[in-house]
Amino acid sequence: MNVNFRLLILCLVAFGGFLVGGESAVRVKDWQAGYSFFVNVHRNLLAQPVERIIPYRVLGWNLYRFEKGTTIIQDAQGNEYPLIKDASAFRIVVFGEGESYPPALHDLLGEQFPNRSIEVIDVSHEAYAFPHSLTLLAFDVLSWQPDLLIASHNFNDREASYFPNLLPDYSNKYGTEYFMPNEPNPFTAANYLFQWSSLYWALTEKISEWNALFSEPSRIAMSELPDAGKELFVRNLRTFIAIAQSRHVPLMLASQSINEDKTFWDTYLKNRPYRHEVAYPLHEEFLAHHRLFNELMREAAHIYRVPFVDLSNISKPTGMASRLSDAMKISHLLDL
């Protein structure tokens, strides 16, 4: 047996030992975390249930559940409400981008009107833009007999302009891999071949994390947003207002706050999972775009005589709830 052959055998034995040791180590770690040592279903992408796509709503949660023949609304906070509103209830529906104030608003109004049933249904979502809220309003919320709508959008609509090739339906952003269900396709040859191996799934996850460390989003000078981006935002905003007013549902618009510190880039934007597909403006330009979209909300509210609440300088949910409550009283939207 020559030296080269012995070396090959030694390498194969060492590599086999690495695989066996690595596989055992990952399975022991999983076992310590409460999973089975022998079954790796929690890691195996091919064994994960396929997400059911809800018509007209790719993002978000299932709005409804059924109980003994009754349809129940489930909001973003996990609260439940009957689809058929009780005659004594005052139903407020909040639209936006994962707004933080609905629980505080519910509690505050409950204290101010202890003898009235106040419902604050939160249908905001951190990924939603105006097209999502338009869909919710037209296909769902109008059927809930709302007494008041509160809408606040800015960043997600604006971000569509930072993705290349802006389209009227924002599919240049929301058609990318991150926002589509069941993507990327897990049924690859390698996944099929090594699906039994917990070490394989652990390594693929770690490689994705390592790739992320070396992938940062681009930043470019962009003193002005594309006119098309502003026009689409105003179009969607006006359409939302028109639908509400055509159904005689009171509406309130609110601006969005933002962390103006430069650390916002590192804590919020830098590590976004779709960062390789988007180019953000420089910090001061980014803030200017945010203020511009808040101002577009204000202008539309003035034109269509809709109450507008400035939340741009408030960061705490309780403060937002208090200002919204005060504005509702001034506008006689809470004449219960």
Buried (B, 14 or more C-beta within 10 A) or exposed (E): EEEEEEEEEEEEEEEEEEEEEBBEEBBEEBEEEEBEEEBBEBBBBEEEEEEEEBEEBBBBEEBEEEEEEEEEBBBBBEBEBBBEBEEEBBBBBBBBBEBBBBBBBBBBBEEBEEEEBBBBBBBBBEBBBBBBBBBBBBEBBBEBBBBBBBBBBBBBBBBBBBBEEBBEEBBBBBEBEBBEEEEEEBEEEEBEEBBEBBBBBBBBEEEEEEEEEEEEBEBEEBEEBEEEBBEBBBEBBEBBBEBBBEEEBBBBBBBBBBEBEEEBBEEEBEBBEBBBBBEBBBBEBBBBBBBBBBEBBBEBBEEBEBBBBBBBEBEEBBBBBBBBBEBBEEBEBBEE
